[in-house]
């Protein structure tokens, strides 16, 4: 059976499309680090764009307002780190001294006796052994993480230098970049392309700003709750919980682990464990029941189960960066697909091509 010219053209177009996708995937793999930095810069640009625009409305040039925003942001980050890092360092020193004095083993034995007293079928010594093993593994993994962090210090410095530059130019030239993208679009797709880019910008901007605000509130509430409970260094732990909450649903877990360890070092037993668990449960419930529905509203229309699956998939592909970027990237893809479909459906593109 001989193929018609129309069928041959369709097959050729399909093969070309598949080859283009494969080449793009291969290039993405080769330049993964650059792509990650570009995506981070784009997210930061979406966060800061309203502030830059507000400053620009006072008659300040786009260049100056973008530069001021970037410098102010990183100055605040520097101040925050200079406040948090010394406290965390002191706490780690106190914890290492506490552990070296072998007091934690006595605490674990006391806790083990309490468990055996109320749960008779648990063998004496097993609870203490398991917890001691877990704590040892935790600190070994922590040291490994610190070692890996030091070994990748060059990459971290590179990111810390390159990302601000990328963010600055994305903020300064955002209109020119959008105009350049629209200029390469065929005329019949111009209007649809404009609305797709605009909708992505609106939805992603709302999501990212809501994402940061939600993480800040979770960190604030966690720090406040730990302060009420009398846990030392509640503010740094709250900051850890807030940063951890940038990975949706993981903030209370990431903040809860150091809170429990510090409470054991502070009080010498696990007496604060129930209070800490209840406090983080309250924060988690408040976040899911009130904060997220009001902050995100309709910016992210995703089921929580889908979000968790996306986070796990992202961690498998790009590690911690994948966990952070999974939801925003999916938001972009989903918005682009929906708006493109609506564009083909509502505008006169299909009608023109059919004539």
WOTA-V432334 format. One record per run of one state. SS is the DSSP state (h for helix, s for strand, l for the rest). FROM is the first residue (numbers start at 1). TO is the last residue. If there is no record, write none. Layout:
SS:FROM:TO + SS:FROM:TO
This chain:
l:1:4 + h:5:30 + l:31:31 + h:32:56 + l:57:61 + h:62:100 + l:101:102 + h:103:118 + l:119:125 + h:126:151 + l:152:152 + h:153:172 + l:173:173 + h:174:183 + l:184:186 + h:187:229 + l:230:233 + h:234:244 + l:245:250 + h:251:267 + l:268:272 + h:273:296 + l:297:303 + h:304:346 + l:347:348 + h:349:354 + l:355:355
